[in-house]
Amino acid sequence: MRLHRVRLTNFRQHAATEIEFGPGITGIIGPNGAGKSTLLEAIAWAFYGSPAARGGRDSIRFNRAPARSPVRVEVEFALGPHEYRVVRTLYGAELYLDRGDTAVANSAQQVTTRVQRVLGMSREEFFSTYFTGQKELAVMASLGPADRGRFLSQLMGYERLRVAQERLRAQRGGLKGELQGLEMGLADPEALAEERAEAAARRDEAAALVAEAETRLGAAEQRCAAEGPAWTAMVQVRERALALDGDRRVAEKEVEEARRDFERLDKELADALGAQTVLRELEPQLGDVEPLRTELARLDTDAKAAGQRRQLTGQLAERREQLTRLTERRHALGDVAEAVAGAERASGAGRAELAAREEQEERAHTEWVRTRQDVETKLDAMREQYKDVQEHLEHVRTAGPDGECPTCRRALAEEYDTVVAALQSQLEEIELNGRFFRQRHEQLAAEPEGVVDARRRVAEARAALEAATTALAQARARAAEAAEVDREHARTQERLAELERTLAALPQQYDAERHDTVRDLLRAREPLVARAAAQRVKAARAEQLVREAEAAERSLSGSEARLAALSGQIAELGFDEARYAATRSAYEAAEQAVRDAEITVHTRRADAKAAEAALQAVVKRIAERETRARRADAVRVELRAHEALDEALGDLRGELNAQLRPELAEVASRFMSDLTDGRYHDLELDEQYRVLLLEEGEPNPVISGGEEDIANLVLRLAISQLVAERAGQPLSLLVLDEIFGSLDERRREHVVALLRRLADRFPQVILITHIESVRDSVDRVLRVALDAGSGAAIVQEAPGDVDEDVAA
């Protein structure tokens, strides 16, 4: 893997940082807290997401960035023949391949999974092998014996053999279960043969019964065919006789009805002639009825008009009163248009005032929050600085005047008191500044008076806007009411005019006394009128009744003749009910015999089909047993092959793990000899993968902290070299973070020299340190510092290289 470029936007201290990496040894140098290790954290976060970052999402964003500012890390690297670009933000990620414009993965989880598959390692494995910090040098020492072996086997790819064995064993378990199930399901072949013979016998017997039933069915069908014509002829005769008998009964009813009609018409004719005589007697007494009826109709119309006139007069008075009330209400509402316009102007002014005050309150609150965050950041930085200086002072006091400076490794001697005084002065200055910022932080704990006053003014503006909005709603309601009053006033005027026109068109006079007199006269003549009307109805039908009586007499004669003809036809048929019943019984018996024979045939055929199915089921079971037996033989062969392959993989794992320790120790020994100027030539790993340094062939029981760091470092470099040699693609990157803490100047130079000799395997090495003297030993120096004004990290090329900013 080769890093090409890293871009950071609002990631922790880095507001806008871009670094291009090249081959050789690159030194990233700067004081603690400046943001050096943050660069590694950003790479880890881009590759593996949130688990690789300290804290939550809110702590990742640069603390001086505006709210909701984007956080973005972009890493470009090459691996094998491909180039990759990973872009990750707080809420998503994208992965691009070979400088393409379309992402091959476009979600946080997809990118993490794809990167892990490309690198072939989890986050812990990758950063425990190729990214090394001082606290991580002894990562194997912190593991148990079994975990050490598993860790190295996994790095070297041997764990794939264990995974293969586990899969083989899982498959073998499945094969054993399958074999057991196959063997348990094998039936007795002799029992199956006996079942097949019995099923064949039942099938043959059923076939014979089917043939017998089909013969009986044929005989029954022949008998039914012989009885059929006689039965058909008898049914036709009976149907004809029944039809003629029905017609005869209808003819009898027609004769009876014709006779009753003739008698009724004769009686009604006599009544009609009598009614004509009565009418001639009543006509003199009914001469004035029609004139009285005409006069009564006119008087009824006048009475109705008089009632309508009274009703319209009342409605007219009510409408005039309603019109007066509407006029008064409209006058009370006044000029509603001007009221609405004034309320709208007041509401707009209130809304603008509220927006202005909310903006002022937001600015005041934002300024307070930003100031408090700056103070908190400075307090945290001072605490870290105080801790570092205090540790430095304690180290100097413990070493005394004869001790070495932890930075330059020179004896303090006469500079001891000066160094102690300078460190104490730094502590006092930090304490003084710390008290100031602590007081400032306490002052900013509560909201300032300006923020509180701005919030109060916002509440007042909001209340004023609500009052103006209410007034506007009321003005609009009055305007709507005024419009409705105007419309109702117009409708009332139209109705008033319509009532006046209707009232003018009605008759003006009505004689109620004459109306009562006419009604009394007509009421006295009503009995005579009713009697005359009844007689008139009867008399009017006299001529019609004569014609109807003549027609009824002709109809009676025709019905009697038709009845006589039907009776003669029935006698000619000679139908006998007893003979019909005998013919019917014979035919129904023949039909029943056919149905019984058909049922028997169907039953025997079903039995034959079932017997055939039973025989086929036995044949199928025999075939299935043969198939299962062949499968069982194949499973036994496959099981033996799995067992042999499992044993071979186990032997191979043992041999590879046995070869790993001496190979690893040999490579580490060469590195150890170079770093210790030949003091230690050999390094061994025991069965628990613990490091043993050999001095003149004997294990050295006591080694210093620096020698332990060197031993862990060369073991880590040896692991990385073996992985690079055995990987299918070059893994050419080493990142070492603060590994020089316990090494003297000479050993630091040996480490850098060793890394140069590994340039063919690891052509790209990144050293992160706060030790200034390392800059003379590396190919390129990037200096990281914290800008006091902006609070952001600044990355620059050191003087003597490219004199320009690498990042802003």
C-alpha angles and dihedrals in degrees: 000000000000124000115223107171141353124197122188125189118186091337107151108296093354110090095171116353128161124178129181115205125206137178123292130043115323118194118206104196130180145116123288113280094023093113105263098130089040087073090061091045089053091052090049091048092050091051102038107017129220098351088065095055131077116243128352134308095276092057093053096063116089104264094227095049117109117262115283091013112159119262112206137167121186122188125185118194142154127229121179111320094338136081121214136195119197120194119185130178132176091272107026149009140211134200122204126192127212095348092302122159095222119075116238088203124024109179133069094247094043092051093048092049094045094048091048090051092047093049092040093222141086120243093262093048095047097048093041090057110033102018110059130180131183091255091048100052092095095047091129091047089059091055127084121248094262092045092050093055092044091048093053093042090053093049091050092047094248091122088074087070090054090048089050090051091050091050091048091051092048090051090046091054089052091049091050091051091047092050092049091050092048093050093047091050096053110111126211107272093211091053090050091051091050091049090051093053092049091048091050091051092051090050093053092047091050091051091055091050090050091055092050092050092049090054091053090048091055092052092049092050091052092052091048090051091053094052093045103082095050091048092048093052091047091051091051092050092048092048091051092048092048091049092051091046090052090050089049093053089049090051091051091053091048090054091050093047093047091051092050091048092052093050091047093050092050092054093046090051090056090050092050093053090051091049091056089057092050092049092056089054094050101045096087091055095052102050097111098044098093095049089050092050092051091051092047091054090053092048091048089056091049091050093051091049090051091053092047090050092055091048093048091048090057093047090049092056091047092051092050090052091049090050090054092051092049091051091052092047093050091050090051092053092058125183100350095172092063091045091054092047091051092048091050091051091050092048093050092049090049092050092050091048091050092050091050093049093045089052090051091048091049092051092049093047093046091050091051093049093046092049092048091049091050091052091048091050092051091047091053092048091050092050090053091045091048090050093050094047092045091051089047090051093048090050092051093047091048092050093045126197090314093055129098127254106255090222107042098018092227122134113266096215110146091002091066097093092042092052092046092048092048092050091048090049089052090051092050092048091049091049091049092049090043092055090050094051091042090055089045090051091050089050090053094046091092125047112270120248090251091059092046092047091048090051090049091051089050090053090050092049090048091051090049090050091050090052091048091047090051091049090049091051091050092048091050090048090053090048091052090048091050091052090050091048090052092051092047091048091055092046091050092051091051091050091048092054091047091052091051092051092049092048092051091053095056123097113267101213136050128180104211094174093055088046090059093045093053092048091052093050092051092045090055092053096046096098092053091045092051093047091048092049092052092048092045091056091052094044094049091061097055098099092041091051091054091056093044092051092053091049091048091053090053092048091051091054092049094049093051090052092050091049091054092050093052093050090055093051092052091052091051093056093061094205115184119198094202093054089048091054093051093050090048094051092051093051095045090051090054091049092049090052090054092050092048090050092049091051090050091049092050092047093049091047091051089050090050091049091049091050090051091049091050090051092049090048090056090047089050092050089052090051092046091051090053090049092048091048091053090047091050091054090050092048091052090054092047091049092054089050092050092050092051092047092048091053091048093050091050091052090047092051090051093050094047093048090047090054094045099069097052092043091050092046092049094053092044091049091058091051091046093052091052094048095047098043090247096308090121115034099166136048123182135193116214123215089276090053093246117152118249120185114211119211111190089343095308126105111254106227095193123048129167125246090256092051090049089052090049091049092051091045095052090045089053091048090047091052091050092048093050091048090050092049094049100038119102089234132032115271096197105167131099123178116188117187118197096330095147097071097110099025124100123230095267094050091047088056090049090052092052091046090051090052090052090053088053091055092110090059100029106026092167118060126168119196118194114194145138093219109109096201091068091071092078092058101051132077097233134016125208113189118209119199136164115241108226094207101050098023089226128127117253120205116197138167109255116248112275094042126064105335100219140090115275091193139008 
